[in-house]
Amino acid sequence: MRYEGYNGQIVADMEASTLTITREGVVAKVNFGKGAPRIIPLAAISAVRLVPATRVRNGHLTLGLNGSDAPELGLALAASNMDTVLFTSKKSEIFQQLHEWLLAVIQHHAELGVDSTAHEASGGRPARSQELSEMVAEQKEKSAERGARAQVASARNFGNSSSVSGPLFVGQSHESGRNATVTLWPDRIERVKHSSMASWSNVKQDSEVTPIRAVSSVGAKKDGIINTKVTVYATGNNIEFRFAHAQAMQFKNAIQALILAPPAAPVVQVLAPQNVPDLADQLIRLAGLRDKGILTEEEFAGHKAKLLDQ
């Protein structure tokens, strides 16, 4: 299968179990010269990252090799990275399919115990490894710091407001059979499993929602050389997710920030004195507030006593 990108092409050879990146055209020659095709064994791929394209900005797909995560690259660095291919918005769909297929391949190899460090890629233009590594490391560090501050700020703001902001985290949980898209909102965790061409399951899309108020704690434990297992302990149910190491820590830290955020003060409706015939209605409304968890048992008893004393 051939995937035509903006500054290169990716060919997936199932018989040889390889990906080959070739650089053709003016844009590719500017950044890569006349380097040999980059031949990458599928078993060497340990991670893959997709940055979607927009109408005004190219997207890119980046591979992580030999047990490493796929680096987070800005567009300038992505254009010169030998394990990255840029693509336009018109090619978004086919590169999304390639991304999903590669995630399934990585998961399959992990389940078989394939060691990605035992396989080497060959060819391609030599990377400016030292300069690139330093720039990527600095970029990742700054991004992590900004992300942590934003997560804590969002959690605190949510604790003092009834409005729900955008998602704090979106990632792919690598699960047996099918991967799942996990979205963390200030008030809930959503896990959606999609049927796809890259999946070994024919089950239709299904979803699961866990309210943050039901979560008591969260833990993380390394699960192989690629993934970390994150366990969310919720009322009556423990839920497990499997992310690449960096994503796992982002997910865990975001949930922990929500758990530790100060809770929103409950809004309790103050009941004005009513006529005696409406007393039963007021007691029913109070009981409803208690059953919903807005009033504690002690608060319910206090309001009830005041009504009965009128």
SVG drawing of the C-alpha trace seen along z (x, -y; Angstrom):
<svg xmlns="http://www.w3.org/2000/svg" viewBox="-53 -33 78 47">
<polyline fill="none" stroke="black" stroke-width="0.4" points="0.0,0.0 1.4,-3.4 0.7,-6.6 1.5,-9.8 2.7,-12.6 3.7,-16.2 7.5,-15.7 7.7,-11.9 5.9,-8.6 5.4,-5.6 5.1,-2.1 3.8,0.7 5.1,4.0 3.2,6.8 5.2,9.6 8.6,8.1 7.0,6.7 8.6,3.3 7.8,-0.4 9.8,-2.2 10.0,-6.0 11.1,-7.5 11.7,-11.2 10.7,-12.5 9.9,-16.0 11.3,-19.5 10.1,-19.8 11.7,-16.5 15.0,-17.4 15.3,-20.7 15.3,-19.0 16.7,-15.5 18.8,-15.8 19.3,-12.5 19.3,-10.2 18.6,-6.5 15.1,-5.1 14.5,-4.7 13.6,-1.0 12.1,-0.3 11.1,3.2 7.6,3.1 9.0,4.9 11.3,1.8 8.4,-0.6 7.6,-1.2 5.3,-4.3 3.6,-6.5 2.2,-10.0 -0.2,-11.7 -0.7,-15.5 -3.8,-16.3 -3.7,-18.6 -5.8,-21.7 -6.7,-23.8 -3.8,-26.2 -1.3,-23.8 0.1,-20.4 -0.1,-17.5 2.6,-14.9 3.0,-11.3 6.1,-10.5 7.5,-7.1 9.2,-6.1 11.8,-3.4 13.7,-0.9 11.6,-1.3 11.4,-5.1 8.3,-7.2 7.5,-9.2 8.8,-12.7 6.5,-15.7 7.7,-17.9 6.8,-21.3 6.3,-21.7 9.8,-22.9 11.4,-20.0 9.0,-17.5 9.9,-18.6 13.5,-17.6 13.0,-14.5 13.8,-11.3 11.1,-9.2 8.4,-11.8 6.2,-12.4 4.2,-15.5 0.7,-15.4 -1.9,-17.9 -5.5,-18.0 -6.6,-16.1 -4.6,-13.2 -5.8,-13.2 -8.1,-10.2 -5.5,-7.8 -2.9,-8.9 -5.4,-8.4 -5.9,-4.9 -2.2,-4.3 -1.9,-5.7 -4.6,-3.3 -3.1,-0.4 0.4,-1.1 -1.1,-1.3 -2.7,2.1 0.7,3.5 2.5,2.1 -0.1,3.5 0.1,6.9 3.9,7.0 3.7,6.0 1.3,8.9 3.7,11.3 6.6,9.9 8.5,8.6 11.5,6.6 11.7,3.4 15.2,2.7 16.5,5.8 15.6,4.4 17.3,1.6 16.2,-0.7 18.5,-1.5 18.9,-4.3 17.6,-7.8 19.4,-11.1 21.6,-11.1 19.8,-13.0 21.3,-16.0 20.9,-13.8 22.5,-16.0 20.8,-19.3 17.5,-17.6 17.5,-15.7 18.3,-18.8 15.6,-20.8 13.0,-18.0 13.9,-17.5 13.5,-21.2 10.3,-21.4 8.8,-18.4 9.9,-19.8 8.2,-23.1 5.1,-21.4 4.9,-19.2 5.2,-22.1 2.5,-24.1 0.3,-21.0 0.6,-20.4 -0.2,-24.0 -3.2,-24.0 -4.5,-20.8 -4.3,-22.1 -5.8,-25.4 -8.7,-23.7 -9.4,-21.4 -9.5,-24.3 -11.6,-26.4 -14.1,-23.5 -14.2,-23.1 -15.5,-26.7 -17.7,-26.8 -20.7,-24.9 -19.5,-25.2 -17.5,-22.5 -14.5,-23.6 -12.8,-21.6 -11.1,-18.2 -8.0,-18.0 -6.6,-15.0 -7.3,-13.0 -5.3,-9.8 -5.4,-6.2 -5.7,-3.4 -4.0,-0.3 -6.3,2.5 -6.7,6.1 -8.5,6.5 -9.3,2.8 -7.8,-0.5 -10.0,-3.0 -10.1,-6.8 -10.1,-8.2 -11.2,-11.8 -10.9,-13.3 -13.3,-16.1 -13.4,-18.1 -16.5,-16.1 -16.1,-12.7 -13.9,-10.1 -15.1,-8.9 -13.8,-5.7 -15.0,-5.0 -14.0,-1.9 -14.4,-2.2 -14.6,0.5 -12.0,-0.1 -10.1,1.6 -7.1,2.0 -9.0,3.8 -9.3,7.6 -12.8,7.1 -16.1,6.8 -17.9,5.4 -19.5,2.0 -18.6,-1.2 -19.2,-1.1 -18.6,-3.7 -18.2,-4.0 -18.5,-7.1 -17.2,-7.4 -18.1,-10.5 -15.1,-12.1 -17.1,-12.4 -17.1,-8.6 -13.3,-8.4 -11.5,-7.9 -7.9,-7.4 -5.6,-6.7 -2.5,-4.6 0.1,-3.9 2.4,-0.9 4.8,-0.2 3.4,2.5 6.2,3.6 8.7,1.5 6.1,-0.7 3.1,-1.1 2.1,-2.1 -1.1,-0.8 -3.2,-3.4 -5.9,-2.1 -8.8,-4.4 -10.4,-3.4 -14.1,-4.3 -17.1,-3.5 -17.9,0.2 -15.6,0.4 -11.9,0.3 -11.0,-0.7 -7.7,0.0 -6.2,-2.0 -2.9,-1.4 -1.1,-4.3 2.4,-5.1 4.5,-6.1 4.4,-9.9 0.6,-9.9 0.0,-7.7 1.6,-10.2 -0.3,-13.1 -3.6,-11.1 -2.8,-10.1 -1.7,-13.6 -4.8,-15.2 -7.1,-12.9 -5.1,-13.4 -5.5,-17.2 -9.2,-16.8 -9.5,-14.6 -7.4,-17.0 -9.2,-20.2 -11.5,-21.8 -15.1,-20.6 -17.7,-23.1 -19.9,-24.4 -23.4,-22.7 -26.2,-25.1 -28.9,-24.5 -32.3,-26.1 -33.4,-28.1 -37.1,-27.2 -39.2,-30.2 -42.0,-29.6 -45.0,-28.0 -48.5,-27.4 -49.2,-24.2 -50.9,-22.4 -47.5,-22.7 -45.4,-21.1 -45.5,-17.6 -44.2,-19.1 -41.3,-20.8 -40.3,-17.6 -40.4,-15.7 -38.1,-18.3 -35.7,-18.1 -35.6,-14.3 -34.8,-14.7 -31.8,-17.0 -30.6,-14.5 -30.9,-11.5 -29.0,-13.4 -26.1,-14.0 -26.6,-17.8 -27.6,-17.7 -25.9,-15.5 -28.0,-13.5 -27.3,-16.0 -28.3,-19.0 -31.5,-17.2 -32.4,-16.5 -31.8,-20.2 -34.0,-21.6 -36.7,-19.0 -36.7,-20.1 -37.1,-23.7 -40.0,-23.0 -41.8,-20.9 -41.2,-23.6 -43.0,-26.3"/>
</svg>
